Amino acid sequence: MRFEFCQSHGEFAYAWLVEYYRASRWGALRLLGGPALAYVGWRLHVVHRGQWPALLGALALGYGIYYALKPLLRVLLIVRQRRRLRVSEHPMVVEMTDAGIAMRAGSAESRLGWDRVAAAGRRSGYFWLELAGGARVVIPLRAIADRAALERLLREQGKLGVRPQPT
């Protein structure tokens, strides 16, 4: 099976944010931790104004805001770098066989056996493959002509529906 596609910056940012929050067992903490910490910090700052817990509250408020905005800042910086390198103009090619996966983007090429693929799954707009070490490969659904054949191959390899290891 061969998939060739150019991933737009918007598609990349969407997939990165979804995987950031959903791929990890810490997803709920990642989503709610920043706002919760900011709220606790704000309450400490307001209730104990002029006392030392107010300083702790201000620090917790600042860190909570940072923790809530960190994924957005990271994805904005990654997209900025992708724009500078013109990544969306170069097609990515992913080839899957019974032996493994070959990926090519520009002049870079990687070949991996199925033993290096930890898990695979499907989201609303793409398939994802988690590689050993936590990196993820995202293939947009628009690039997949035969989804049933891809699901069959991933099931045969024992990867589809496997719960990925916590990151």
BATI-934877 format. One line per 3 residues: number of its first residue (from 0); for each residue x negated, y negated, z negated of N, C-alpha, C, O. Coordinates in steps of 0.001 Angstrom, whole numbers, plus 524288, in hexadecimal, padded with zeros to 5 digits. Layout:
REM BATI-934877
NUM> X Y Z X Y Z X Y Z X Y Z  ...;
END
This chain:
REM BATI-934877
0> 7FCC6 80496 80000 80000 80000 80000 7FC97 7FB27 80000 7F8A2 7FAEA 7FD47  7FE1D 7F765 802FE 7FB0E 7F291 8035B 7FEAE 7EDE4 802B1 802E1 7ED9B 80504  7FCEC 7EA41 7FF75 7FFE4 7E575 7FE7B 7FC4F 7E0D8 7FF85 7F802 7E085 7FD63;
3> 7FE18 7DD56 802C4 7FB06 7D89F 803E6 7FE84 7D3EC 802DE 802E4 7D399 804D5  7FC7F 7D044 7FFB9 7FFB0 7CBC8 7FE48 7FC2E 7C74A 7FC93 7F7B9 7C80D 7FAF3  7FE53 7C29F 7FD00 7FBFA 7BDF1 7FAB7 7FF76 7BC6C 7F626 8042B 7BBAB 7F6C8;
6> 7FD26 7BBFD 7F19F 8002E 7BAAC 7ECF5 7FFE4 7B4CF 7EC1A 7FBAC 7B29A 7EB6D  80475 7B24F 7EC24 80493 7ACA9 7EB61 80323 7AB68 7E5BC 80340 7AECF 7E257  801CD 7A68D 7E4CE 8005E 7A4E6 7DF8C 8050B 7A562 7DBD6 80465 7A6C6 7D748;
9> 809BF 7A43C 7DDCA 80E6D 7A4B8 7DA99 80F7C 7AA66 7D917 810CB 7AB85 7D49A  80EEA 7ADFB 7DCDA 80F94 7B390 7DBAD 80B96 7B55E 7D7A5 80CD9 7B840 7D402  806BF 7B39C 7D85C 802A5 7B51B 7D4B4 803DB 7B31A 7CF37 80372 7B607 7CB6B;
12> 80557 7AE23 7CEC8 80675 7ABD3 7C9A6 80B0A 7AE95 7C70C 80ADC 7AFAE 7C25E  80F22 7AFB7 7CA09 813B1 7B270 7C7E1 8121E 7B7CC 7C5D1 81362 7B92A 7C163  80F5A 7BAD7 7C906 80DC8 7C01B 7C768 80A15 7BFDA 7C2BA 80A7E 7C310 7BF2B;
15> 80682 7BC1D 7C2AC 802C5 7BBB0 7BE5A 8059E 7BA9C 7B93B 80479 7BD0A 7B53E  80954 7B6F6 7B95A 80C34 7B5AE 7B48E 80FA8 7BA37 7B2BE 80FEA 7BB5B 7AE14  81247 7BCC5 7B661 81590 7C138 7B4EA 81233 7C586 7B286 8139B 7C7BE 7AE7F;
18> 80DD2 7C6B3 7B4F3 80A6D 7CAD2 7B2E5 807EE 7C935 7ADBA 806FE 7CC8A 7AA63  806D8 7C438 7AD00 80495 7C260 7A819 80845 7C387 7A390 80694 7C53E 79F66  80D43 7C296 7A463 8110C 7C351 7A02F 81331 7C8E6 79FDA 81489 7CAAF 79B98;
21> 81389 7CBAA 7A43A 8160D 7D0CB 7A426 81246 7D55E 7A408 813CD 7D9A4 7A270  80D75 7D4A5 7A5A3 809D2 7D907 7A604 807CD 7DAC2 7A0BA 8064B 7DF47 7A014  807BF 7D766 79D1B 80570 7D880 7980D 80996 7D9ED 79413 80E0B 7D82A 79472;
24> 80820 7DD1B 79048 80BD1 7DE3C 78C12 80C85 7D978 78897 81003 7D95E 78549  8093D 7D58B 78950 80992 7D0B6 78649 80CE8 7CC9C 78900 80CB5 7C807 7878E  80FF5 7CE26 78CE5 812FA 7CA71 78FFD 8167B 7C6E7 78CCC 8169E 7C230 78DBC;
27> 81956 7C913 78905 81CDE 7C5D9 785D7 819C2 7C1F7 78296 81B50 7BD73 78206  8155D 7C3B8 78071 8121A 7C028 77D6A 80FD8 7BBE1 780E0 80F80 7B75A 77F4B  80E4D 7BD5E 785A6 80C3D 7B976 78941 81064 7B576 78AAE 80F36 7B0D7 78B4D;
30> 81530 7B730 78B30 81965 7B3A9 78CC4 81B4A 7B041 7884B 81C36 7AB98 78909  81BE1 7B282 783AC 81E36 7AFAB 77F4C 81A3B 7AD9B 77B62 81B7E 7AA27 77848  81577 7AFA5 77B76 8118D 7AE32 7778D 8102F 7A870 7778C 80FEA 7A60A 77363;
33> 80F54 7A62D 77C15 80DF0 7A0A2 77C66 81231 79D18 77A5A 81130 799E2 776EB  816FE 79D97 77C65 81B32 79A44 77A53 81C35 79B23 77483 81D3F 79765 771AC  81BEA 7A006 772B1 81CD6 7A11A 76D20 818A4 79E8F 769C4 819D7 79C36 765BE;
36> 813C1 79F03 76B64 80F79 79C9D 76874 80FF0 796A6 76885 80EF5 79418 76491  81168 79479 76CF2 81217 78ECD 76D4B 81682 78D00 769AD 8160D 788F5 7671D  81ABD 78FFB 7697B 81F1B 78E96 76613 81D74 78EC6 76057 81E96 78B28 75D61;
39> 81ACD 792F1 75EC2 81905 79367 75951 8154F 78EE9 75805 815AE 78C95 753D5  811C0 78DB3 75B9B 80E29 78957 75AC3 810FA 7842D 75A3E 80FA8 78100 756E2  814D5 78354 75D88 817E7 77E78 75D45 81ABC 77E14 7580C 81AC1 779F1 75599;
42> 81D2A 78270 7564E 81FF2 78261 7514B 81C2A 78151 74CC7 81D66 77E44 74946  81799 783CB 74CD6 813B9 782CD 748C6 81222 77D0C 748B9 811AA 77A9F 74499  81155 77AF5 74D5C 80FA6 77585 74DD1 813D5 771C5 74BCC 81298 76DEE 7492E;
45> 818BE 772DD 74CFF 81D0B 76F6C 74B62 81E2E 76FEF 7458D 81ECE 76BFB 742E3  81E73 774A9 7438A 81FEF 77594 73E17 81BB2 773CD 73A4E 81CE6 771C1 73620  816CD 7748D 73BB8 8127B 7735C 7382C 80F5C 76E8E 739F1 80A93 76E74 73979;
48> 81200 76AB3 73BE8 80F5C 76604 73DD2 80C0A 7638A 73975 80DE3 7629C 7351E  8071A 76285 73ACA 8038D 76017 73712 800B5 763F8 7339D 7FD80 76266 73065  801CD 768FB 73431 7FF24 76D04 7311F 7FBDA 77062 734CB 7FC68 77014 7398F;
51> 7F86A 7739A 73284 7F4F4 776B6 735D7 7F7CE 77ABC 73938 7F5D4 77BEB 73D70  7FC69 77CFA 737A8 7FF28 78078 73B4B 800DE 77DB0 74052 801AC 78036 74456  8016B 7787F 7401A 802CC 77596 744D5 7FE6D 775F8 748DB 7FF74 7763C 74D8C;
54> 7F98A 775FF 74707 7F517 776AB 74A93 7F53E 77C0C 74D14 7F46C 77C97 751C9  7F64F 78011 749DF 7F6D4 78555 74C09 7FB59 7858F 74FEC 7FAFC 78825 753F6  7FF91 782DB 74EAF 80408 782AD 75233 802AA 7802C 75764 80449 78208 75B84;
57> 7FFA6 77BE7 7572D 7FE11 7794F 75C00 7FA97 77CE6 75F43 7FB1B 77D18 7640A  7F712 77FBB 75CB6 7F3B4 7836F 75F86 7F6EF 787DB 761E4 7F60D 7895F 7665F  7FAB1 789F3 75EE3 7FE0D 78E21 760DE 8016A 78C2A 76561 80241 78EFC 7692E;
60> 80356 78760 764FB 8066E 78510 7692E 8032F 784A5 76E2E 804F3 78626 77264  7FE79 7829B 76DAC 7FB0E 78214 7723B 7F9B4 78751 774A5 7F9D9 787E3 7796A  7F860 78B32 77161 7F708 79051 77375 7FBD3 792FB 775D4 7FB57 795B5 779C2;
63> 8006C 7923E 77385 80529 79488 775AE 80669 7925D 77B13 807F8 79541 77E96  805B9 78D42 77BB4 806A1 78ADA 780D6 802AE 78CF2 784C8 80413 78E42 78931  7FDBC 78D3E 78328 7F9B3 78F6F 78696 7FB03 79511 78811 7FAA2 79680 78CA4;
66> 7FC8E 7984B 7843A 7FDB2 79DCA 7852D 8025B 79E64 788DC 8027A 7A201 78C07  8062B 79AE7 78877 80AB1 79B1A 78BE7 80951 7997D 7917A 80B6B 79BA6 79539  805C9 795B0 79209 8046E 793AF 7973F 7FFCE 79675 799C8 7FED9 795C2 79E71;
69> 7FCF1 79990 796CF 7F831 79C1D 798D2 7F919 79F37 79DDA 7F60A 79E96 7A181  7FD23 7A28B 79E43 7FDD0 7A56E 7A324 7FEEB 7A1E3 7A7C9 7FD29 7A2F4 7AC22  801D1 79DAF 7A6E4 802E6 79A0A 7AB30 7FDEA 7974F 7ACEF 7FCFE 796A2 7B19B;
72> 7FAB5 795BF 7A92A 7F5BE 79344 7AA8B 7F228 7970D 7AD74 7EFA0 79594 7B144  7F1F3 79BF0 7ABA1 7EEA0 79FD3 7AE32 7F04F 7A0C2 7B3CC 7ED0E 7A0CE 7B756  7F56B 7A183 7B4A4 7F737 7A299 7B9EC 7F677 79DD7 7BD71 7F550 79E72 7C212;
75> 7F718 7991E 7BB55 7F622 7946A 7BE7C 7F068 79411 7C022 7EF3B 792A4 7C492  7ECDB 7955E 7BC8F 7E749 79544 7BDE9 7E5E6 79982 7C1E0 7E2BA 7989B 7C560  7E83E 79E17 7C159 7E734 7A24D 7C515 7E951 7A0DA 7CA75 7E6B0 7A1B1 7CE65;
78> 7EE03 79EB3 7CAA7 7F04B 79D1C 7CFAD 7ED0E 798B9 7D21C 7EC4C 79897 7D6DB  7EB2E 79531 7CEE1 7E7D3 790F8 7D0E4 7E2E6 79337 7D375 7E14B 79179 7D7A4  7E087 7971B 7D0E2 7DBE6 7999A 7D31A 7DD4C 79C94 7D819 7DA4D 79C80 7DBDC;
81> 7E1D2 79F35 7D82E 7E38C 7A1FB 7DCE0 7E450 79E29 7E16B 7E301 79F62 7E5E2  7E66E 7998D 7E044 7E722 795A2 7E465 7E1E6 793D9 7E690 7E132 79364 7EB4C  7DE35 792D5 7E2FF 7D910 79106 7E4A9 7D654 79524 7E810 7D3A1 793CE 7EBCF;
84> 7D70A 79A18 7E6BE 7D49B 79E5B 7E9BC 7D7E9 7A016 7EE67 7D644 7A370 7F170  7DC8A 79DD1 7EEF8 7E02E 79F11 7F333 7E17A 7A4E7 7F364 7E189 7A74F 7F78D  7E27E 7A713 7EED4 7E395 7ACA9 7EE5E 7E892 7AE2A 7F138 7E8CD 7B25F 7F388;
87> 7EC86 7AAE3 7F120 7F186 7AC4A 7F38A 7F133 7AC89 7F97B 7F4CA 7AE86 7FBFC  7ED01 7AA93 7FBC5 7EC67 7AABE 80174 7EA03 7AFD5 80355 7EA4E 7B110 807F9  7E7A5 7B2D4 7FFCA 7E516 7B7BD 80138 7E891 7BC4E 7FFB7 7EA27 7BCC1 7FB33;
90> 7E9C4 7BFB3 80374 7ED2F 7C41C 80225 7EA6F 7C80A 7FE9B 7E5B9 7C8EC 7FEFF  7ED80 7CA54 7FB2F 7EB96 7CE96 7F7E9 7EDAB 7D3A3 7FA3A 7F239 7D3F1 7FBBF  7EA5F 7D78E 7FA7D 7EBE0 7DC98 7FC9D 7EB3C 7E0AB 7F850 7E70C 7E12D 7F602;
93> 7EF66 7E389 7F744 7EF4A 7E7C2 7F368 7F0C2 7ECBC 7F64A 7F4F4 7ED1A 7F89C  7ED46 7F08A 7F61D 7EE4E 7F59A 7F889 7EE71 7F9C0 7F451 7EAE3 7FA1E 7F11A  7F299 7FCE5 7F459 7F334 8011B 7F085 7F36C 8064F 7F35A 7F662 80703 7F713;
96> 7F03B 809E9 7F183 7F032 80F3B 7F393 7F054 812FE 7EEF4 7F071 81157 7EA71  7F051 817FF 7F01A 7F01E 81BE2 7EBED 7EAF7 81BA3 7E8F9 7EAAE 81D4F 7E478  7E6E5 81994 7EB73 7E1BA 81940 7E8F6 7E144 81492 7E54F 7DE5D 814CF 7E17C;
99> 7E40C 81058 7E666 7E3A9 80BB6 7E319 7E592 806D2 7E5D4 7E8D0 80706 7E960  7E37E 80272 7E418 7E52E 7FD56 7E5FB 7E073 7FA5E 7E80C 7DC44 7FA6B 7E5AC  7E12A 7F7CC 7EC7A 7DD38 7F446 7EE95 7DFBA 7EEE2 7EEF9 7E40D 7EE4E 7F0FD;
102> 7DCEC 7EAED 7ECFF 7DEE6 7E58C 7ED2A 7DADA 7E21E 7EFCF 7D62B 7E292 7EED0  7DCBA 7DEB3 7F32D 7D936 7DB2F 7F5F2 7DBB2 7D5C8 7F61E 7E036 7D52A 7F7A7  7D8AD 7D1EB 7F487 7DA65 7CC7A 7F4C3 7D5B6 7C949 7F689 7D1D2 7C8D7 7F3BD;
105> 7D61E 7C717 7FB2C 7D1A5 7C43A 7FD4A 7CD25 7C7FA 7FE3D 7CDCC 7CBE8 800F0  7C899 7C6D0 7FC0F 7C40D 7CA30 7FCC7 7C35B 7CE12 7F848 7BFEA 7D16B 7F882  7C695 7CDA8 7F438 7C62A 7D128 7EFB2 7C96D 7D613 7F0A3 7CDCA 7D5D3 7F2A4;
108> 7C737 7DA86 7EF26 7C9FF 7DF70 7EFC5 7C8F6 7E2ED 7EB0F 7C499 7E32B 7E90D  7CD1D 7E5A8 7E954 7CCAF 7E94F 7E4F2 7CF6D 7EE5B 7E660 7D392 7EE56 7E8D0  7CD0D 7F2A9 7E4D3 7CF74 7F7D2 7E575 7CFA3 7FA5B 7E01B 7CBB3 7FAB2 7DD5F;
111> 7D447 7FC20 7DEAA 7D50F 7FE8A 7D993 7D7EA 803B1 7DA2A 7DB66 80439 7DD6F  7D66D 80778 7D6FC 7D953 80C57 7D6B8 7DE18 80BA4 7D34A 7DE73 807D8 7D05C  7E1C1 80F43 7D3A0 7E684 80EDE 7D08D 7E56C 80F36 7CAB6 7E898 80D79 7C78A;
114> 7E0FC 8116D 7C94A 7DFA1 811B2 7C3B8 7DE9B 80C4D 7C16D 7DEDE 80BA5 7BCAB  7DD72 8086A 7C4B3 7DC89 8030E 7C2EE 7E189 7FFD4 7C2A5 7E167 7FB50 7C0FF  7E5EE 80218 7C43B 7EAFF 7FF77 7C3E5 7EDBD 8017A 7BF01 7EEE0 80621 7BE95;
117> 7EECA 7FDFB 7BB53 7F115 7FF91 7B656 7F6FE 8002D 7B6AE 7F92D 803C1 7B453  7F997 7FCC8 7B98B 7FF4F 7FCE1 7B9C8 8011D 7F9CB 7BE89 7FE17 7F6F6 7C0F9  8061A 7FA6A 7BFC8 80873 7F77F 7C419 80E2D 7F694 7C2D7 8108B 7F979 7BFD1;
120> 8105A 7F290 7C52A 815D8 7F174 7C440 817F7 7ED95 7C834 81527 7EBAC 7CB9B  81CFA 7EC79 7C7AD 81F93 7E8E4 7CB3F 8224D 7E4A6 7C823 824F0 7E5BB 7C444  821A9 7DFE8 7C9D5 82482 7DB6F 7C7AB 8284C 7D98E 7CBE9 828C9 7DC06 7D001;
123> 82AE7 7D54A 7CAEE 82EED 7D384 7CE8E 82CBB 7D1F0 7D3E3 82F67 7D297 7D7D5  827F8 7CFE5 7D41C 825ED 7CE1B 7D91E 820F8 7D0C5 7DAEF 81ED6 7CF59 7DF01  81F10 7D4A2 7D801 81A14 7D707 7D95F 8193E 7DC39 7D693 81BD2 7DD6D 7D2B3;
126> 81594 7DF40 7D8A7 81384 7E3D6 7D5F5 80E6B 7E231 7D36F 80BAC 7DED9 7D588  80D1B 7E473 7CF00 80824 7E358 7CC71 80550 7E874 7CB58 807BC 7EC7F 7CA62  80031 7E82F 7CB81 7FCD3 7EC88 7CA13 7F911 7EA8D 7C5EE 7F663 7E6A5 7C6C2;
129> 7F8D8 7ED30 7C184 7F51E 7EBA9 7BD77 7F041 7EF0E 7BE01 7F08A 7F3D9 7BDCC  7EBD6 7EC80 7BEB0 7E6E5 7EF46 7BF41 7E456 7EFFB 7B9F0 7E5B4 7ED52 7B62C  7E0AA 7F388 7B9AA 7DDB5 7F44A 7B4D7 7DB26 7EF1A 7B374 7D8D2 7EC90 7B6CF;
132> 7DB8F 7ED8E 7AE9E 7D976 7E88B 7ACF3 7DD95 7E451 7AC9A 7DC7B 7E00E 7AAAB  7E257 7E561 7AE71 7E698 7E1AB 7ADC8 7E7CC 7DE35 7B276 7EBCC 7DB8A 7B26E  7E483 7DE24 7B678 7E5A7 7DAEF 7BB1A 7EA7B 7DD1A 7BDDA 7EB85 7E1CB 7BDAB;
135> 7ED5C 7D9B1 7C05D 7F215 7DB4F 7C31A 7F1E3 7D9BB 7C8D3 7F012 7D580 7CA36  7F3CE 7DD3E 7CC18 7F470 7DC3A 7D1AB 7FA46 7DB8F 7D28F 7FD66 7DEC3 7D0CD  7FBB8 7D771 7D541 80135 7D643 7D63D 8022B 7D675 7DC17 7FF77 7D3E1 7DF1E;
138> 80612 7D990 7DDAC 80781 7DA02 7E32E 80D10 7D80E 7E3BF 810A8 7DA7B 7E1AC  80DE6 7D3AF 7E687 81339 7D19E 7E725 816BB 7D57B 7EA11 814ED 7D83D 7ED92  81BAC 7D5AA 7E8A2 81F5D 7D93E 7EB26 81FEA 7D816 7F0F9 820F5 7DB9F 7F40F;
141> 81F39 7D332 7F27B 81FC4 7D1D0 7F80A 81B96 7D472 7FB64 81C46 7D4F2 80020  81740 7D626 7F8FF 81308 7D8B3 7FBE5 813C1 7DE94 7FC3C 810BE 7E137 7FEE7  817AC 7E0AF 7F99A 81869 7E655 7F959 81CEC 7E7DB 7FCF0 8216D 7E680 7FBF2;
144> 81BA9 7EAAD 8011C 81FAA 7EC4C 804DB 822D6 7F0E4 802C1 82796 7F110 8037A  82049 7F497 8002C 822E9 7F950 7FE47 82201 7F9D7 7F865 81E41 7FC4D 7F6AC  8258A 7F777 7F559 824F3 7F78C 7EFA5 82568 7FD0A 7ED6E 822B8 7FE6A 7E9AF;
147> 828D1 8002B 7EFC3 82994 80589 7EDDF 8248C 808B0 7EE74 82332 80BBD 7EAFE  821C4 807FA 7F2CD 81CD9 80ACF 7F3A1 818B9 80918 7EFAE 815BB 80C51 7EDBE  81890 80408 7EE7B 814DA 80217 7EA95 81626 80451 7E532 812A8 80613 7E266;
150> 81B14 80440 7E3C0 81CA3 80677 7DEB6 81B59 80C46 7DE70 8199C 80E33 7DA64  81C33 80F0E 7E2BC 81B01 814A6 7E2E9 81528 8159B 7E21B 813A5 8190F 7DF1F  811DF 81288 7E4C9 80C30 8131E 7E439 80A80 81201 7DE9F 80752 814DF 7DC70;
153> 80C99 80DDF 7DC49 80B2A 80C84 7D6E8 80D10 810A3 7D309 80A6C 811BF 7CF2C  811A3 812E8 7D411 8138A 81722 7D0AF 81020 81BFF 7D135 80ED3 81E7F 7CD50  80EAF 81D52 7D604 80B4E 821E3 7D6E3 8061C 8214E 7D410 803E2 82526 7D239;
156> 80433 81C88 7D3B9 7FF3E 81B8D 7D112 7FFF9 81B0A 7CB2B 7FC29 81A89 7C847  804EC 81B2C 7C95F 80602 81AD7 7C3CB 80554 81562 7C192 80424 814CD 7BCF3  8060C 81168 7C4C1 80527 80BFF 7C304 80A24 808E5 7C251 80A51 80574 7BEF7;
159> 80E2A 809F2 7C54E 812F5 806DA 7C514 815EC 8081B 7C019 816C8 80CAB 7BED7  81778 80419 7BD4D 81A6D 804CC 7B889 81717 80606 7B3D3 8192C 806B8 7AF8B  811FB 8064F 7B479 80E7D 80740 7B014 80E02 80230 7ACFF 80D32 7FE09 7AF48;
162> 80E7E 8027C 7A7EC 80E04 7FDC8 7A4BB 8083F 7FC36 7A488 804F4 7FF4F 7A2E3  80704 7F76F 7A631 80190 7F5C8 7A629 7FF6D 7F559 7A0A1 80256 7F483 79CE4  7FA53 7F5EE 7A031 7F7C5 7F561 79B26 7F823 7EFC2 79960 7F7E6 7EC38 79C9F;
165> 7F8B8 7EECC 79443 7F90A 7E964 7924F 7F418 7E65D 7939A 7EFC2 7E86E 79364  7F4E3 7E154 794F8 7F062 7DE05 79628 7EF7A 7DA34 791CC 7EBD9 7D70F 79210;
END
